[in-house]
Amino acid sequence: MILYIATSNPGKLRDFAAAATQDISLTPLPNLKEIPPPPEDEPTFEGNARTKAIYYSLLTPGAIVIADDSGLEVDALQGAPGVRSARYAEDENFPAPSQTTTDERNNLFLLAALRATPHEHHQARYHCVLAAARDGKVLAIGSGEVEGQILRAPRGSEGFGYDPLFYLPERGKTMAELDPQTKLSFSHRGRAFKALLAALTSHAL
């Protein structure tokens, strides 16, 4: 089965590539950078994932297209940044050095938002929803979560997004300290992908 991934995020592509099996071929959606993206204005991860999967599948007739929406939910911040995880600092016009990347600015803003919160209340989770669609029809949905804590300083260089701050107590490491294969085996994206594949294989493709 060939699945086209509607993302140009190198970190996500690396994670998904680690999930490839002999029966599943994952490939980036052709010419994705030339396609105007759809709006991501739904209030939920599933809503955004569905919107993107439907949109891109209509532009790729006959193909099964997978789109995701994922992010970080911090209990002390009432679930923020949530669906705005990728634009967290930008949304709030957070001032940061011009040399910093988007991920670095988001991490700095998250640390600033949690500065007055005791570390024992830094519980958080990653949440991912994947949608698979073909010719404008959603075929399957898969979701996954992983619980963790937000550190006060980043650790590791293997991940992206909030991975350097997202600490896994049971492993004693942050997401950014794990190799992609290990990360995918239990991460929110890995769990969502497994759930999506299970739903797809039970679907009359």
PyMOL CGO cylinders between C-alpha atoms (Angstrom):
from pymol import cmd
from pymol.cgo import CYLINDER

trace = [
    CYLINDER, 0.00, 0.00, 0.00, 1.36, 3.43, -0.96, 0.3, 1, 1, 1, 1, 1, 1,
    CYLINDER, 1.36, 3.43, -0.96, 0.49, 6.26, 1.39, 0.3, 1, 1, 1, 1, 1, 1,
    CYLINDER, 0.49, 6.26, 1.39, 1.29, 9.86, 0.52, 0.3, 1, 1, 1, 1, 1, 1,
    CYLINDER, 1.29, 9.86, 0.52, 2.21, 12.09, 3.44, 0.3, 1, 1, 1, 1, 1, 1,
    CYLINDER, 2.21, 12.09, 3.44, 0.94, 15.66, 3.18, 0.3, 1, 1, 1, 1, 1, 1,
    CYLINDER, 0.94, 15.66, 3.18, 3.75, 17.35, 5.09, 0.3, 1, 1, 1, 1, 1, 1,
    CYLINDER, 3.75, 17.35, 5.09, 7.03, 19.06, 4.27, 0.3, 1, 1, 1, 1, 1, 1,
    CYLINDER, 7.03, 19.06, 4.27, 8.13, 19.12, 7.91, 0.3, 1, 1, 1, 1, 1, 1,
    CYLINDER, 8.13, 19.12, 7.91, 11.48, 17.29, 7.90, 0.3, 1, 1, 1, 1, 1, 1,
    CYLINDER, 11.48, 17.29, 7.90, 11.02, 16.07, 11.46, 0.3, 1, 1, 1, 1, 1, 1,
    CYLINDER, 11.02, 16.07, 11.46, 7.64, 14.54, 10.72, 0.3, 1, 1, 1, 1, 1, 1,
    CYLINDER, 7.64, 14.54, 10.72, 8.92, 12.99, 7.50, 0.3, 1, 1, 1, 1, 1, 1,
    CYLINDER, 8.92, 12.99, 7.50, 11.80, 11.44, 9.44, 0.3, 1, 1, 1, 1, 1, 1,
    CYLINDER, 11.80, 11.44, 9.44, 9.40, 10.05, 12.04, 0.3, 1, 1, 1, 1, 1, 1,
    CYLINDER, 9.40, 10.05, 12.04, 7.07, 8.61, 9.41, 0.3, 1, 1, 1, 1, 1, 1,
    CYLINDER, 7.07, 8.61, 9.41, 9.95, 7.14, 7.42, 0.3, 1, 1, 1, 1, 1, 1,
    CYLINDER, 9.95, 7.14, 7.42, 10.89, 5.15, 10.51, 0.3, 1, 1, 1, 1, 1, 1,
    CYLINDER, 10.89, 5.15, 10.51, 7.43, 3.57, 10.40, 0.3, 1, 1, 1, 1, 1, 1,
    CYLINDER, 7.43, 3.57, 10.40, 7.73, 2.20, 6.88, 0.3, 1, 1, 1, 1, 1, 1,
    CYLINDER, 7.73, 2.20, 6.88, 7.33, -1.58, 6.53, 0.3, 1, 1, 1, 1, 1, 1,
    CYLINDER, 7.33, -1.58, 6.53, 7.51, -4.04, 3.67, 0.3, 1, 1, 1, 1, 1, 1,
    CYLINDER, 7.51, -4.04, 3.67, 3.75, -3.74, 3.22, 0.3, 1, 1, 1, 1, 1, 1,
    CYLINDER, 3.75, -3.74, 3.22, 3.53, 0.03, 3.60, 0.3, 1, 1, 1, 1, 1, 1,
    CYLINDER, 3.53, 0.03, 3.60, 5.32, 2.55, 1.40, 0.3, 1, 1, 1, 1, 1, 1,
    CYLINDER, 5.32, 2.55, 1.40, 5.36, 6.11, 2.71, 0.3, 1, 1, 1, 1, 1, 1,
    CYLINDER, 5.36, 6.11, 2.71, 6.27, 8.95, 0.40, 0.3, 1, 1, 1, 1, 1, 1,
    CYLINDER, 6.27, 8.95, 0.40, 5.95, 12.74, 0.58, 0.3, 1, 1, 1, 1, 1, 1,
    CYLINDER, 5.95, 12.74, 0.58, 3.11, 14.20, -1.47, 0.3, 1, 1, 1, 1, 1, 1,
    CYLINDER, 3.11, 14.20, -1.47, 4.60, 15.34, -4.81, 0.3, 1, 1, 1, 1, 1, 1,
    CYLINDER, 4.60, 15.34, -4.81, 5.01, 19.10, -5.33, 0.3, 1, 1, 1, 1, 1, 1,
    CYLINDER, 5.01, 19.10, -5.33, 3.60, 19.86, -1.91, 0.3, 1, 1, 1, 1, 1, 1,
    CYLINDER, 3.60, 19.86, -1.91, 5.58, 23.09, -1.57, 0.3, 1, 1, 1, 1, 1, 1,
    CYLINDER, 5.58, 23.09, -1.57, 3.93, 24.44, -4.73, 0.3, 1, 1, 1, 1, 1, 1,
    CYLINDER, 3.93, 24.44, -4.73, 0.39, 23.76, -3.43, 0.3, 1, 1, 1, 1, 1, 1,
    CYLINDER, 0.39, 23.76, -3.43, -1.25, 26.55, -1.41, 0.3, 1, 1, 1, 1, 1, 1,
    CYLINDER, -1.25, 26.55, -1.41, -2.04, 25.08, 2.02, 0.3, 1, 1, 1, 1, 1, 1,
    CYLINDER, -2.04, 25.08, 2.02, -5.61, 24.89, 3.29, 0.3, 1, 1, 1, 1, 1, 1,
    CYLINDER, -5.61, 24.89, 3.29, -6.61, 26.94, 6.33, 0.3, 1, 1, 1, 1, 1, 1,
    CYLINDER, -6.61, 26.94, 6.33, -6.01, 25.25, 9.68, 0.3, 1, 1, 1, 1, 1, 1,
    CYLINDER, -6.01, 25.25, 9.68, -8.72, 27.01, 11.65, 0.3, 1, 1, 1, 1, 1, 1,
    CYLINDER, -8.72, 27.01, 11.65, -10.58, 24.07, 13.18, 0.3, 1, 1, 1, 1, 1, 1,
    CYLINDER, -10.58, 24.07, 13.18, -10.71, 24.01, 17.00, 0.3, 1, 1, 1, 1, 1, 1,
    CYLINDER, -10.71, 24.01, 17.00, -9.55, 20.37, 17.24, 0.3, 1, 1, 1, 1, 1, 1,
    CYLINDER, -9.55, 20.37, 17.24, -6.66, 18.27, 15.97, 0.3, 1, 1, 1, 1, 1, 1,
    CYLINDER, -6.66, 18.27, 15.97, -9.07, 15.90, 14.25, 0.3, 1, 1, 1, 1, 1, 1,
    CYLINDER, -9.07, 15.90, 14.25, -10.86, 18.74, 12.50, 0.3, 1, 1, 1, 1, 1, 1,
    CYLINDER, -10.86, 18.74, 12.50, -7.62, 20.10, 11.04, 0.3, 1, 1, 1, 1, 1, 1,
    CYLINDER, -7.62, 20.10, 11.04, -6.35, 16.64, 10.07, 0.3, 1, 1, 1, 1, 1, 1,
    CYLINDER, -6.35, 16.64, 10.07, -9.59, 15.86, 8.25, 0.3, 1, 1, 1, 1, 1, 1,
    CYLINDER, -9.59, 15.86, 8.25, -9.59, 19.21, 6.44, 0.3, 1, 1, 1, 1, 1, 1,
    CYLINDER, -9.59, 19.21, 6.44, -6.03, 18.75, 5.20, 0.3, 1, 1, 1, 1, 1, 1,
    CYLINDER, -6.03, 18.75, 5.20, -6.46, 15.12, 4.17, 0.3, 1, 1, 1, 1, 1, 1,
    CYLINDER, -6.46, 15.12, 4.17, -9.61, 15.90, 2.16, 0.3, 1, 1, 1, 1, 1, 1,
    CYLINDER, -9.61, 15.90, 2.16, -8.03, 18.96, 0.54, 0.3, 1, 1, 1, 1, 1, 1,
    CYLINDER, -8.03, 18.96, 0.54, -4.83, 17.25, -0.58, 0.3, 1, 1, 1, 1, 1, 1,
    CYLINDER, -4.83, 17.25, -0.58, -6.57, 14.05, -1.67, 0.3, 1, 1, 1, 1, 1, 1,
    CYLINDER, -6.57, 14.05, -1.67, -8.73, 16.03, -4.09, 0.3, 1, 1, 1, 1, 1, 1,
    CYLINDER, -8.73, 16.03, -4.09, -5.52, 17.27, -5.69, 0.3, 1, 1, 1, 1, 1, 1,
    CYLINDER, -5.52, 17.27, -5.69, -4.09, 13.75, -5.97, 0.3, 1, 1, 1, 1, 1, 1,
    CYLINDER, -4.09, 13.75, -5.97, -6.84, 11.63, -7.59, 0.3, 1, 1, 1, 1, 1, 1,
    CYLINDER, -6.84, 11.63, -7.59, -6.86, 7.96, -6.68, 0.3, 1, 1, 1, 1, 1, 1,
    CYLINDER, -6.86, 7.96, -6.68, -4.13, 8.26, -4.07, 0.3, 1, 1, 1, 1, 1, 1,
    CYLINDER, -4.13, 8.26, -4.07, -4.47, 7.69, -0.33, 0.3, 1, 1, 1, 1, 1, 1,
    CYLINDER, -4.47, 7.69, -0.33, -3.25, 10.86, 1.34, 0.3, 1, 1, 1, 1, 1, 1,
    CYLINDER, -3.25, 10.86, 1.34, -2.40, 11.11, 5.02, 0.3, 1, 1, 1, 1, 1, 1,
    CYLINDER, -2.40, 11.11, 5.02, -2.48, 14.42, 6.87, 0.3, 1, 1, 1, 1, 1, 1,
    CYLINDER, -2.48, 14.42, 6.87, -1.84, 15.05, 10.52, 0.3, 1, 1, 1, 1, 1, 1,
    CYLINDER, -1.84, 15.05, 10.52, -2.45, 17.67, 13.12, 0.3, 1, 1, 1, 1, 1, 1,
    CYLINDER, -2.45, 17.67, 13.12, -0.58, 17.39, 16.34, 0.3, 1, 1, 1, 1, 1, 1,
    CYLINDER, -0.58, 17.39, 16.34, 0.61, 19.48, 19.20, 0.3, 1, 1, 1, 1, 1, 1,
    CYLINDER, 0.61, 19.48, 19.20, 1.39, 19.93, 22.84, 0.3, 1, 1, 1, 1, 1, 1,
    CYLINDER, 1.39, 19.93, 22.84, -1.21, 20.28, 25.60, 0.3, 1, 1, 1, 1, 1, 1,
    CYLINDER, -1.21, 20.28, 25.60, 0.01, 21.64, 28.94, 0.3, 1, 1, 1, 1, 1, 1,
    CYLINDER, 0.01, 21.64, 28.94, -2.34, 21.19, 31.88, 0.3, 1, 1, 1, 1, 1, 1,
    CYLINDER, -2.34, 21.19, 31.88, -1.17, 24.32, 33.72, 0.3, 1, 1, 1, 1, 1, 1,
    CYLINDER, -1.17, 24.32, 33.72, -1.89, 26.38, 30.59, 0.3, 1, 1, 1, 1, 1, 1,
    CYLINDER, -1.89, 26.38, 30.59, -5.43, 24.98, 30.19, 0.3, 1, 1, 1, 1, 1, 1,
    CYLINDER, -5.43, 24.98, 30.19, -4.39, 22.84, 27.25, 0.3, 1, 1, 1, 1, 1, 1,
    CYLINDER, -4.39, 22.84, 27.25, -2.34, 25.46, 25.42, 0.3, 1, 1, 1, 1, 1, 1,
    CYLINDER, -2.34, 25.46, 25.42, -0.64, 25.66, 23.00, 0.3, 1, 1, 1, 1, 1, 1,
    CYLINDER, -0.64, 25.66, 23.00, -2.88, 22.91, 21.58, 0.3, 1, 1, 1, 1, 1, 1,
    CYLINDER, -2.88, 22.91, 21.58, -3.84, 23.30, 17.92, 0.3, 1, 1, 1, 1, 1, 1,
    CYLINDER, -3.84, 23.30, 17.92, -1.72, 26.47, 17.79, 0.3, 1, 1, 1, 1, 1, 1,
    CYLINDER, -1.72, 26.47, 17.79, 1.46, 24.64, 18.84, 0.3, 1, 1, 1, 1, 1, 1,
    CYLINDER, 1.46, 24.64, 18.84, 3.35, 25.44, 15.62, 0.3, 1, 1, 1, 1, 1, 1,
    CYLINDER, 3.35, 25.44, 15.62, 2.41, 29.13, 15.84, 0.3, 1, 1, 1, 1, 1, 1,
    CYLINDER, 2.41, 29.13, 15.84, 2.44, 29.58, 19.61, 0.3, 1, 1, 1, 1, 1, 1,
    CYLINDER, 2.44, 29.58, 19.61, 5.04, 32.35, 19.88, 0.3, 1, 1, 1, 1, 1, 1,
    CYLINDER, 5.04, 32.35, 19.88, 3.95, 34.00, 16.63, 0.3, 1, 1, 1, 1, 1, 1,
    CYLINDER, 3.95, 34.00, 16.63, 0.33, 34.25, 17.77, 0.3, 1, 1, 1, 1, 1, 1,
    CYLINDER, 0.33, 34.25, 17.77, 1.38, 36.15, 20.89, 0.3, 1, 1, 1, 1, 1, 1,
    CYLINDER, 1.38, 36.15, 20.89, 4.07, 38.28, 19.20, 0.3, 1, 1, 1, 1, 1, 1,
    CYLINDER, 4.07, 38.28, 19.20, 6.62, 36.88, 21.61, 0.3, 1, 1, 1, 1, 1, 1,
    CYLINDER, 6.62, 36.88, 21.61, 9.89, 38.84, 21.31, 0.3, 1, 1, 1, 1, 1, 1,
    CYLINDER, 9.89, 38.84, 21.31, 12.88, 36.61, 20.66, 0.3, 1, 1, 1, 1, 1, 1,
    CYLINDER, 12.88, 36.61, 20.66, 16.33, 37.07, 19.11, 0.3, 1, 1, 1, 1, 1, 1,
    CYLINDER, 16.33, 37.07, 19.11, 16.11, 37.27, 15.33, 0.3, 1, 1, 1, 1, 1, 1,
    CYLINDER, 16.11, 37.27, 15.33, 18.54, 34.37, 14.92, 0.3, 1, 1, 1, 1, 1, 1,
    CYLINDER, 18.54, 34.37, 14.92, 16.23, 31.88, 16.64, 0.3, 1, 1, 1, 1, 1, 1,
    CYLINDER, 16.23, 31.88, 16.64, 14.19, 29.35, 14.69, 0.3, 1, 1, 1, 1, 1, 1,
    CYLINDER, 14.19, 29.35, 14.69, 10.41, 28.98, 14.99, 0.3, 1, 1, 1, 1, 1, 1,
    CYLINDER, 10.41, 28.98, 14.99, 10.87, 25.92, 17.21, 0.3, 1, 1, 1, 1, 1, 1,
    CYLINDER, 10.87, 25.92, 17.21, 13.31, 27.78, 19.45, 0.3, 1, 1, 1, 1, 1, 1,
    CYLINDER, 13.31, 27.78, 19.45, 10.95, 30.75, 19.78, 0.3, 1, 1, 1, 1, 1, 1,
    CYLINDER, 10.95, 30.75, 19.78, 8.05, 28.44, 20.66, 0.3, 1, 1, 1, 1, 1, 1,
    CYLINDER, 8.05, 28.44, 20.66, 10.15, 26.72, 23.30, 0.3, 1, 1, 1, 1, 1, 1,
    CYLINDER, 10.15, 26.72, 23.30, 11.28, 30.03, 24.78, 0.3, 1, 1, 1, 1, 1, 1,
    CYLINDER, 11.28, 30.03, 24.78, 7.70, 31.25, 24.93, 0.3, 1, 1, 1, 1, 1, 1,
    CYLINDER, 7.70, 31.25, 24.93, 6.55, 28.02, 26.58, 0.3, 1, 1, 1, 1, 1, 1,
    CYLINDER, 6.55, 28.02, 26.58, 9.22, 28.36, 29.26, 0.3, 1, 1, 1, 1, 1, 1,
    CYLINDER, 9.22, 28.36, 29.26, 8.21, 31.97, 29.82, 0.3, 1, 1, 1, 1, 1, 1,
    CYLINDER, 8.21, 31.97, 29.82, 4.54, 30.99, 30.15, 0.3, 1, 1, 1, 1, 1, 1,
    CYLINDER, 4.54, 30.99, 30.15, 5.44, 28.35, 32.78, 0.3, 1, 1, 1, 1, 1, 1,
    CYLINDER, 5.44, 28.35, 32.78, 7.98, 30.46, 34.69, 0.3, 1, 1, 1, 1, 1, 1,
    CYLINDER, 7.98, 30.46, 34.69, 5.67, 31.03, 37.67, 0.3, 1, 1, 1, 1, 1, 1,
    CYLINDER, 5.67, 31.03, 37.67, 4.35, 27.45, 37.71, 0.3, 1, 1, 1, 1, 1, 1,
    CYLINDER, 4.35, 27.45, 37.71, 6.06, 24.98, 40.08, 0.3, 1, 1, 1, 1, 1, 1,
    CYLINDER, 6.06, 24.98, 40.08, 7.83, 22.24, 38.16, 0.3, 1, 1, 1, 1, 1, 1,
    CYLINDER, 7.83, 22.24, 38.16, 5.70, 19.52, 39.76, 0.3, 1, 1, 1, 1, 1, 1,
    CYLINDER, 5.70, 19.52, 39.76, 2.74, 21.04, 37.87, 0.3, 1, 1, 1, 1, 1, 1,
    CYLINDER, 2.74, 21.04, 37.87, 4.37, 20.87, 34.43, 0.3, 1, 1, 1, 1, 1, 1,
    CYLINDER, 4.37, 20.87, 34.43, 2.36, 17.84, 33.29, 0.3, 1, 1, 1, 1, 1, 1,
    CYLINDER, 2.36, 17.84, 33.29, 1.75, 17.79, 29.55, 0.3, 1, 1, 1, 1, 1, 1,
    CYLINDER, 1.75, 17.79, 29.55, 0.97, 15.50, 26.67, 0.3, 1, 1, 1, 1, 1, 1,
    CYLINDER, 0.97, 15.50, 26.67, 1.63, 15.26, 22.98, 0.3, 1, 1, 1, 1, 1, 1,
    CYLINDER, 1.63, 15.26, 22.98, -1.51, 14.60, 20.95, 0.3, 1, 1, 1, 1, 1, 1,
    CYLINDER, -1.51, 14.60, 20.95, -1.60, 13.56, 17.30, 0.3, 1, 1, 1, 1, 1, 1,
    CYLINDER, -1.60, 13.56, 17.30, -4.50, 12.81, 14.96, 0.3, 1, 1, 1, 1, 1, 1,
    CYLINDER, -4.50, 12.81, 14.96, -3.93, 11.34, 11.50, 0.3, 1, 1, 1, 1, 1, 1,
    CYLINDER, -3.93, 11.34, 11.50, -6.54, 11.28, 8.76, 0.3, 1, 1, 1, 1, 1, 1,
    CYLINDER, -6.54, 11.28, 8.76, -6.36, 9.23, 5.56, 0.3, 1, 1, 1, 1, 1, 1,
    CYLINDER, -6.36, 9.23, 5.56, -8.47, 10.33, 2.60, 0.3, 1, 1, 1, 1, 1, 1,
    CYLINDER, -8.47, 10.33, 2.60, -8.91, 9.39, -1.04, 0.3, 1, 1, 1, 1, 1, 1,
    CYLINDER, -8.91, 9.39, -1.04, -10.71, 11.51, -3.63, 0.3, 1, 1, 1, 1, 1, 1,
    CYLINDER, -10.71, 11.51, -3.63, -12.13, 13.81, -0.96, 0.3, 1, 1, 1, 1, 1, 1,
    CYLINDER, -12.13, 13.81, -0.96, -13.46, 11.06, 1.31, 0.3, 1, 1, 1, 1, 1, 1,
    CYLINDER, -13.46, 11.06, 1.31, -11.98, 10.31, 4.72, 0.3, 1, 1, 1, 1, 1, 1,
    CYLINDER, -11.98, 10.31, 4.72, -11.17, 6.60, 4.93, 0.3, 1, 1, 1, 1, 1, 1,
    CYLINDER, -11.17, 6.60, 4.93, -9.81, 6.35, 8.46, 0.3, 1, 1, 1, 1, 1, 1,
    CYLINDER, -9.81, 6.35, 8.46, -8.75, 8.27, 11.54, 0.3, 1, 1, 1, 1, 1, 1,
    CYLINDER, -8.75, 8.27, 11.54, -6.00, 7.39, 14.00, 0.3, 1, 1, 1, 1, 1, 1,
    CYLINDER, -6.00, 7.39, 14.00, -5.13, 9.21, 17.20, 0.3, 1, 1, 1, 1, 1, 1,
    CYLINDER, -5.13, 9.21, 17.20, -2.45, 8.86, 19.83, 0.3, 1, 1, 1, 1, 1, 1,
    CYLINDER, -2.45, 8.86, 19.83, -1.16, 10.55, 22.97, 0.3, 1, 1, 1, 1, 1, 1,
    CYLINDER, -1.16, 10.55, 22.97, 1.91, 10.33, 25.15, 0.3, 1, 1, 1, 1, 1, 1,
    CYLINDER, 1.91, 10.33, 25.15, 2.20, 11.82, 28.63, 0.3, 1, 1, 1, 1, 1, 1,
    CYLINDER, 2.20, 11.82, 28.63, 5.22, 13.70, 29.94, 0.3, 1, 1, 1, 1, 1, 1,
    CYLINDER, 5.22, 13.70, 29.94, 6.50, 16.78, 31.72, 0.3, 1, 1, 1, 1, 1, 1,
    CYLINDER, 6.50, 16.78, 31.72, 7.97, 20.07, 30.56, 0.3, 1, 1, 1, 1, 1, 1,
    CYLINDER, 7.97, 20.07, 30.56, 11.54, 20.69, 31.68, 0.3, 1, 1, 1, 1, 1, 1,
    CYLINDER, 11.54, 20.69, 31.68, 12.96, 24.09, 32.55, 0.3, 1, 1, 1, 1, 1, 1,
    CYLINDER, 12.96, 24.09, 32.55, 15.75, 23.77, 29.96, 0.3, 1, 1, 1, 1, 1, 1,
    CYLINDER, 15.75, 23.77, 29.96, 16.05, 21.88, 26.65, 0.3, 1, 1, 1, 1, 1, 1,
    CYLINDER, 16.05, 21.88, 26.65, 17.88, 18.57, 26.32, 0.3, 1, 1, 1, 1, 1, 1,
    CYLINDER, 17.88, 18.57, 26.32, 18.79, 16.59, 23.22, 0.3, 1, 1, 1, 1, 1, 1,
    CYLINDER, 18.79, 16.59, 23.22, 19.11, 17.32, 19.52, 0.3, 1, 1, 1, 1, 1, 1,
    CYLINDER, 19.11, 17.32, 19.52, 17.30, 14.46, 17.74, 0.3, 1, 1, 1, 1, 1, 1,
    CYLINDER, 17.30, 14.46, 17.74, 13.78, 15.85, 17.83, 0.3, 1, 1, 1, 1, 1, 1,
    CYLINDER, 13.78, 15.85, 17.83, 11.93, 18.93, 16.68, 0.3, 1, 1, 1, 1, 1, 1,
    CYLINDER, 11.93, 18.93, 16.68, 9.18, 21.18, 17.97, 0.3, 1, 1, 1, 1, 1, 1,
    CYLINDER, 9.18, 21.18, 17.97, 8.90, 20.91, 21.74, 0.3, 1, 1, 1, 1, 1, 1,
    CYLINDER, 8.90, 20.91, 21.74, 10.84, 17.61, 21.90, 0.3, 1, 1, 1, 1, 1, 1,
    CYLINDER, 10.84, 17.61, 21.90, 13.87, 19.08, 23.76, 0.3, 1, 1, 1, 1, 1, 1,
    CYLINDER, 13.87, 19.08, 23.76, 11.55, 20.16, 26.62, 0.3, 1, 1, 1, 1, 1, 1,
    CYLINDER, 11.55, 20.16, 26.62, 9.23, 17.15, 26.64, 0.3, 1, 1, 1, 1, 1, 1,
    CYLINDER, 9.23, 17.15, 26.64, 10.53, 14.77, 29.30, 0.3, 1, 1, 1, 1, 1, 1,
    CYLINDER, 10.53, 14.77, 29.30, 9.47, 11.13, 29.61, 0.3, 1, 1, 1, 1, 1, 1,
    CYLINDER, 9.47, 11.13, 29.61, 9.85, 10.10, 33.29, 0.3, 1, 1, 1, 1, 1, 1,
    CYLINDER, 9.85, 10.10, 33.29, 9.63, 6.37, 32.59, 0.3, 1, 1, 1, 1, 1, 1,
    CYLINDER, 9.63, 6.37, 32.59, 12.58, 6.62, 30.18, 0.3, 1, 1, 1, 1, 1, 1,
    CYLINDER, 12.58, 6.62, 30.18, 14.56, 9.35, 31.91, 0.3, 1, 1, 1, 1, 1, 1,
    CYLINDER, 14.56, 9.35, 31.91, 14.97, 11.18, 28.60, 0.3, 1, 1, 1, 1, 1, 1,
    CYLINDER, 14.97, 11.18, 28.60, 13.37, 13.88, 26.53, 0.3, 1, 1, 1, 1, 1, 1,
    CYLINDER, 13.37, 13.88, 26.53, 11.85, 13.13, 23.14, 0.3, 1, 1, 1, 1, 1, 1,
    CYLINDER, 11.85, 13.13, 23.14, 14.87, 14.87, 21.60, 0.3, 1, 1, 1, 1, 1, 1,
    CYLINDER, 14.87, 14.87, 21.60, 17.22, 12.37, 23.23, 0.3, 1, 1, 1, 1, 1, 1,
    CYLINDER, 17.22, 12.37, 23.23, 15.62, 9.38, 21.47, 0.3, 1, 1, 1, 1, 1, 1,
    CYLINDER, 15.62, 9.38, 21.47, 16.45, 8.05, 18.02, 0.3, 1, 1, 1, 1, 1, 1,
    CYLINDER, 16.45, 8.05, 18.02, 13.56, 8.23, 15.51, 0.3, 1, 1, 1, 1, 1, 1,
    CYLINDER, 13.56, 8.23, 15.51, 12.86, 4.48, 15.56, 0.3, 1, 1, 1, 1, 1, 1,
    CYLINDER, 12.86, 4.48, 15.56, 12.61, 4.33, 19.35, 0.3, 1, 1, 1, 1, 1, 1,
    CYLINDER, 12.61, 4.33, 19.35, 10.60, 7.52, 19.44, 0.3, 1, 1, 1, 1, 1, 1,
    CYLINDER, 10.60, 7.52, 19.44, 8.09, 6.27, 16.88, 0.3, 1, 1, 1, 1, 1, 1,
    CYLINDER, 8.09, 6.27, 16.88, 7.62, 2.99, 18.71, 0.3, 1, 1, 1, 1, 1, 1,
    CYLINDER, 7.62, 2.99, 18.71, 5.66, 4.68, 21.51, 0.3, 1, 1, 1, 1, 1, 1,
    CYLINDER, 5.66, 4.68, 21.51, 5.25, 8.36, 20.65, 0.3, 1, 1, 1, 1, 1, 1,
    CYLINDER, 5.25, 8.36, 20.65, 1.95, 10.10, 19.96, 0.3, 1, 1, 1, 1, 1, 1,
    CYLINDER, 1.95, 10.10, 19.96, 2.73, 10.03, 16.23, 0.3, 1, 1, 1, 1, 1, 1,
    CYLINDER, 2.73, 10.03, 16.23, 3.68, 6.36, 16.33, 0.3, 1, 1, 1, 1, 1, 1,
    CYLINDER, 3.68, 6.36, 16.33, 0.53, 5.44, 18.25, 0.3, 1, 1, 1, 1, 1, 1,
    CYLINDER, 0.53, 5.44, 18.25, -1.64, 7.47, 15.88, 0.3, 1, 1, 1, 1, 1, 1,
    CYLINDER, -1.64, 7.47, 15.88, 0.01, 5.83, 12.88, 0.3, 1, 1, 1, 1, 1, 1,
    CYLINDER, 0.01, 5.83, 12.88, -0.57, 2.33, 14.25, 0.3, 1, 1, 1, 1, 1, 1,
    CYLINDER, -0.57, 2.33, 14.25, -4.22, 3.17, 14.93, 0.3, 1, 1, 1, 1, 1, 1,
    CYLINDER, -4.22, 3.17, 14.93, -4.61, 4.61, 11.44, 0.3, 1, 1, 1, 1, 1, 1,
    CYLINDER, -4.61, 4.61, 11.44, -3.08, 1.52, 9.78, 0.3, 1, 1, 1, 1, 1, 1,
    CYLINDER, -3.08, 1.52, 9.78, -5.38, -0.75, 11.78, 0.3, 1, 1, 1, 1, 1, 1,
    CYLINDER, -5.38, -0.75, 11.78, -8.38, 1.27, 10.65, 0.3, 1, 1, 1, 1, 1, 1,
    CYLINDER, -8.38, 1.27, 10.65, -7.19, 1.33, 7.05, 0.3, 1, 1, 1, 1, 1, 1,
    CYLINDER, -7.19, 1.33, 7.05, -6.57, -2.40, 6.80, 0.3, 1, 1, 1, 1, 1, 1,
    CYLINDER, -6.57, -2.40, 6.80, -10.09, -3.07, 8.06, 0.3, 1, 1, 1, 1, 1, 1,
    CYLINDER, -10.09, -3.07, 8.06, -11.46, -0.68, 5.44, 0.3, 1, 1, 1, 1, 1, 1,
    CYLINDER, -11.46, -0.68, 5.44, -12.42, -1.89, 1.98, 0.3, 1, 1, 1, 1, 1, 1,
    CYLINDER, -12.42, -1.89, 1.98, -9.68, -0.14, 0.03, 0.3, 1, 1, 1, 1, 1, 1,
]
cmd.load_cgo(trace, "trace")
